[in-house]
């Protein structure tokens, strides 16, 4: 009996990497050398030129000083040929997902390679729905659950598209087309719906929605994933847009709220105000890496462009704090500023917009002295930094003002075409375009950040709380 338990322990330790879904560095390097644009998802799924591979972890890795292909099906094929089965000299296996009779499966071998029979799929992998594994290698599934074709997943019909607005007339556009909007998709949340609505940017109504169990608090994107927090859920869910399914869930002891994405360093920061905590997530591995203890109930979380500081305000006391991420998470008190609606950082200065004071206060980060304030239009609700230009969105009369952060002077005032209460300005990644939305606008504006000019106004039939704008994602499930 003792030997039996020892054997089980050895097998568990050998298969532990399959549960973690972390591919060996040597395999990752081999794949990337052959196909630099290959996508290796954190759960182990590999996509090469629209071809998907499943990784099989061996019960025990063989020693291999230099990783090489040991055998393939068809025989003697290089990886460039994308063979159906690849067996490396460390016994790691790649199985290509193929189409047969309109079903997704892997190649059937009458006598499977022993490396295939004894391998194991990552146990936290999200595989395509309805994937068929041949009966003679069913053991590779382990405890992995494969969704059936009949399961609907998150996709549901969108609602709220018939909401009526008092002002939906769209004024003449300055340009007919905006190339930066081509092949882009809106992912929208609303305070009136628990779902994420999916809408083409050239349309006014969502095509469909992704079902959530509760009304979202915050929504952010990373590569082909959405990260979302929702009311009354002590968790953060990660949605794979290729699968339109939840691929990972992070559990917390209290309500997580705001999410900030550091795309340069591939990290996410998540606030849990009731715990006075900010959690750090490694987005490459989708693992929780750090709990940062902070002062107060953090809100309006902001990450500096260089990824070195988090700045937030305490929702109870109006204290503003900074966390120096590269300095052992040292916390610095910035001062007390009432009713902060948005935070920005540029030229070693902190900019703090006060919704009730109708001003933007400026604090020198080195001395922590308030060095000035700028009077802005009524009810500033959001700010967007674009190089040396700080765009300040004021809700009351839908006015956008531009502050030059080198001179701290207002250089432009832009009247929007919406004539209603605007609430959010969102930049499209890697472009000079931003989109301005409102909770009941009935339309949204497209802004050229270089020209400081509204170039297009489009109708929208859904109230918008949070906005994510992404390229269209090719769906894995049909």
Order of alpha helices (4+ residues) and beta strands (2+ residues): alpha-alpha-beta-beta-beta-beta-beta-beta-beta-beta-alpha-beta-beta-beta-beta-beta-beta-beta-beta-beta-beta-beta-beta-beta-beta-beta-beta-beta-beta-beta-beta-beta-beta-beta-beta-beta-beta-beta-beta-beta-beta
